[in-house]
Amino acid sequence: MNWKCPVCGNDDNSEGLLRCLCGHEIVETDIPRLRVISTPPMHINRSIWKDSIIVIVVSFVVAAISLPFKDILPILLKIFVHNYTPIVGYLFICYVSNKVEVWRLSKVALTVWAILTPIYTVINWNSVGTKYTVKKLVFGELLTEIISVIIGASLYFIVRKIKNTISIKNALEKPKWLKENTVLMCIFNVAGFIFYDANSEYEGLEIFLFIVVISMSLLVLWYYWQGNNWARILVMLGSILSVLNLYDIRRYSIAQASVIVAEAVLGLYLLWWLNTQSVKTYFGKSKRGA
C-alpha cells in the first residue's frame, strides 16, 4: 500500500516500517494524517478491434490445422471445426486478460460478427436462395459467436477454478466416492450430445440449448464438488429425473437407451448415497467458496 508522509510529502510503499524516503518516522499520532495513495490499476494495451482480429486469426489457424483430418474427425469435432473454432480465440483472450470480462467479450463477439458476416455472405452468395438465405447467414453467424464466447469463457472459468481448488488441497475432507460420482456425472452430462439430431430443422438452436444446459450442469457439479448443499439438492432432483426417463425409453436408439439406463442406475445410487449420514454432514457444513 502506498502512503504520503505528512511531514515532507514524500511517498513510500513500505508495509513493514512507517518511514518515508527522507527518514521521517511516522508515529501513532501521525497515522490519521497519512494520505493513502491508491495504486493505479494496470491496463492491458489492447483494443476491442485488436482482440477481435486475434479471435479471427486464431479461429482460422485452428480450422486450417484441422483441414487435413476432416475426413476422419468424429461428427462433433467436424461441427466444431466448421463452426466453433472462435472458442479457442475467446479462451485465449480470457487467458491473456487473466479473467472473464463479460462486457468486453460481448463487444469483441459483436465486432467479430460484424467483420465475418459480410465475408461469409459473399463466399456463400451463389448458394443464397437454395442452401442458404441471407437471414440464415446473418443470424447463424451471430448464434455461432454467442455459443463460442459462452463456451470459451466457461472453459477458462472452470479450468481456473479447478487450478485454484487443487492448490487448496482440501481433498482429504471430502467423503469417499465423491470424486468418482462427480466424474461420472460430468461424463453423462457431455454424453447428452448423443441425443443431438443433426437433421433437425432447428439445428443451430438445438446446439445452443445443448451448450447452455451442459454448461449450467457443469457449473452445478463444480459447486457440488465444493460441498454446497444446494448443489446436492439439485443433483438429487436430477437423479429423480434420470430414473423417470426410463418411462419413455422405447422411442430411443440402442445407444441412447444404454445411456439412459446407465444414468438411471447412477441416479438410484446417488439418491441413496447423498442421504447417508456422513455425506449429509459434509454438505451440511458452512458454505464453501467456489
N, C-alpha and C positions, 0 to 999 in steps of 0.2 A: 504494500500500500504506500503510495506517495503522500508526503505531507510537506507543508511550508513552515519554516521556522518563524515564530512571531517576533524574534529579535532582529534578524538581518534579512529575512525574506527568502533565503536560500531554501531549495527543496532537497529532499533526500528520500531514499526508499528503504532505509534501514528498518527492518522489523524487530531486530533484537535490542538495539540501543537507540534511545531517543536523543540523537546528537546530530546536528546539522553538519554540512560540509566545512563550515568555518570553525567548528569545535564547540559551538554553543550547546550546552547540555540542557535538555528540557526537563524541568521539574514538574511535580504534580500540579502546581498552581498554573502552569503554562498550558496544560493539556486542553482545557476548554477553549483556548485561543488558537489551537492548531487548526490550520485550514487544510482539509484533506483534498488532494488533487486526484481526481478520477483519471485513471489510465485510459487514454482513448482506445476505443475498440479497433482491432486490426481488421482492415478491409482487404479482401482479395480483389486485385485489379482485374476484374472480369466483367464484361458487359453481357447483357441478355443475348445480343447478336453473336458474340463470341461463343457463348455456351451453346447456342443453337447450332452453330457451324460444327462445334465439337460433336454434338449428338448426331448430326447428319453424317459426318465423316466416319465416326466410329461405327454407326449402323451399316454404312455401305462397306466398310472394311470387313466386318463380321460376315455380312452376306456374301462378299466376294470370296472369302476364305472357305465358306461352306459350299460354294457352287460345284466344285469337283465331286462332292459327295452327295449331291442332290438325289441321285437315283437309289441310294442305299439308306438314306435317312428315314427313320420312322415317321409316321404321319404327323405327330405332334411337333417334331423338330422341323419338318418341312413347313408347317404353319408358322413356326417361329421365324424361320429364315425368310419366308416370303413376306411376312407382315410385321414382326415384332422385334427385329434387331435393334430398334431405338432403345429397348430396355437396357441394353449394355451401356448406351450413351448416358442415359439418366442415372444409372448406377455409378458410372464414372464421375458424373457431376457431383453427386452426393458424397462420393469418396474424397474428391478434391476439396469440397467445402467442409468436410468432416461433420456434416449434419444434414437433416432433411428440411429444406426450406420450401414449404408448400406453395407459397405465393410466387416465389422465384421460379420454381419448377413449372408452375402453371403458365407463367408468361413465356418460358422457354418452349413449352409444348405448343402454345398457340403460334409462336414465331416459326417453329419447325413446320407446323401445319400450313402456315401461310406461304412458306417457301416451297414445300414439296407438292402441294395440291396442284398448282399450275403445271408443274413439271410432269406429274403423273397423268394429268388431263391431256396434255399434248402427246405424251407417249402412247396413251390408250385411245387417242381420238378416233382412230379407224374402227374401234370396237364400240364406240358410243352409238346407242340405238339397237345394238344386238346383244352383246355380252354385258355391257355396262350402260349406265345413264350418268349424266353429269352430276345429278343429285347423289347417286350412289358413290361416285368417286369422291365428291367433296365431303360428305358426311362419313363415308367409310374411312377416309384418311383421318378425320377428326377423332373417330372412335378408336382407331389404331393408336393415336398419340395418347389418348386418355388412358387406355389399357396399359400402354408401355410405361407411362410415367408412374402409374399406380404400382405396377409390379416392380419397376426399378427402385423406387423409393422404399417400398415394403421390404424388398430383399436387403437393402442397406440397413434399414431399421432392425430387421430380425438378426442379421449377422452381427451387427454392433452390440445388440442386447445379449446375444449368446456369448460373444467375446467378453463382455463385462461380467457376465454371470460366472464364466469359467474362472476368472481372476478372483472372484469372491471365495471360491472353494467351499461352498456350503452343501455339497452333495451328501455329506455324512448324516445330516439331519433328515434327509428325505426318506420316506418309507420304502420298503422293499417293493420292487416291481413297478415303481412309478416311472422310472426311465423307460422300461420296456413297453408299458402300455401307452406311454406318450408317443414313442417312436411308431408303434403300430397304428395309432390314430392318425399320425401325420401321413403314413403310407396310404391308409384307406382314404384320407382326405384328398390326396393327389390322384389316387386311383379313380376318383369320381369322373375324371376325363374319359373313362371307358364308356360313359353314358352320353358322350358328345355325339351329336348327329351331324355329320359333315354335309348331308344333303338337305338340311333344314333351310326353309325359306328365310329364316331369321338367324342365319349362321353367325353374323357379327354380334348380334345381341346376345345369343346364347354363350358365345365365348366370353363376352364382357361379364355376364351374370356368373359364369363359372369362376372367373378370376376373382370377382368380388366375394362370392361365398367362400371360396377356398382361402383367400387372404384373411377374411374375418375369422374363419375357423382356426387358421394357424395362429392368429393373434390370441384367440381364446386359449388355445393349447399352451401358448407361451406363459400366460398368467396361471394356467393350471399347473404347469411345471414349477412355477414360483410359489405355489401353495395358496393361491387366493380362493376362498371358499365359494365366491360367486361363480368362478370358472368351474369348480367341482359340480355345482348345481347344473350349470349349462351342459356339462359333459354327461350328467345323468339324464337330462332331458333328451340329449342326442342319442343316448343309449336306448332309451324307450322308443324313439322314432326308428332306430335301426332294427329293432325287433318287430315293430309294426310294418316295416317294409316287406316282411315275409308274406304278408297277406295277398299282395298282388304280384308275386314273383313269377308267375307263369307267363307273363307277357314279355319277359326279357330273354335275351340270348343266354346260352350256357355260361359264357364267360361273365356276363353281367350278373346272372343268378348266383354264380360262385362267389362273387364279391359281396353280394347282399347277404348270403348265408354266413360267410366268414365274419362280416361286420356285425351281424346279429349275435353270433357266438361271443364275440368280444364285448358287445353291449350287455349281454347277460352276465358275463364275468364282472364287468365294471359296476353294474348295479349291486352286485354282492360286495365286491372289494371296496368300493367307495363308502360303504356303510359299516365297515369293520371299525372297531374302536380306535385302533392305532392310527388309521388313516383319517378318521374324523377328528382326532386330536391334532394331527399335523395341520389339517386345513382349518381347524378352529382357532389357530394361533392368531396373533395380531397381524394386520395386513402387511404384506411384504411389498416393497417397491419393485417395480419391474426394471 
